[in-house]
Amino acid sequence: MNDIQYFTSALKLLTPELSLVAGIIFAALWNLFAPKAKELTPYCSIAFMAFACFLLIGQFNQESTPLFSGLFTVDKLTVAFSLLSCLVGIIVVAMSMGYERHFGNNRGEFYTILLTAVLSVMLLSGATDLIMLFVSLETLTISCVLLSGFAKRDRKSNEASLKYLLSTAATTATFLYGLSFLYGLTGSTGFYDIHQKMYPLAQSPSLVVIF
């Protein structure tokens, strides 16, 4: 029973993120089932992000609460950056309204990827584990690569997407290499455990710790 209560309380704290998940599903399926009402997709996307902002404002005084064994933590910093990402997402959707007509039948996919990018920033802001950090960061990166190359018939868009993808592959490998050192030194992927185990090592730094 305690596990059920904990899971229920965790879902309540994740309602802003879950509202964006609902928006992603809606944007992906709306054009499929209602192709004649494509113009409503950006307005509905803004509505889902505005609702997420409303929920985030209600969580601004929330005490620091780790969820799912420390993978994600809800605190004022998480709420502030999540709120900022939703506001920026609303601005971007408002600026793209009208231009998305160039995408033809792919309007829904454009807003789906855009909402996914906003959601990944929200998850990134509350990540307190290396695995969660990497997954949310890579989700954001993939979304940005797709958005940069969304205009398939534009050579500049294709070039930007290809360059972004190649640079991302190199930085991802380097990033994972650094994370492997942290895990090897501490035996943990949690930020709190890494801090606790790195602090004594920093008192007598070695070449590995400095590196």
PyMOL commands that set and color helices and strands:
alter all, ss='L'
color gray80, all
select helices_A, chain A and resi 2-13+15-33+35-37+40-58+76-96+99-125+130-148+155-186+191-203+207-210
alter helices_A, ss='H'
color red, helices_A
select strands_A, chain A and resi 65-67+72-74
alter strands_A, ss='S'
color yellow, strands_A
deselect
rebuild
show_as cartoon
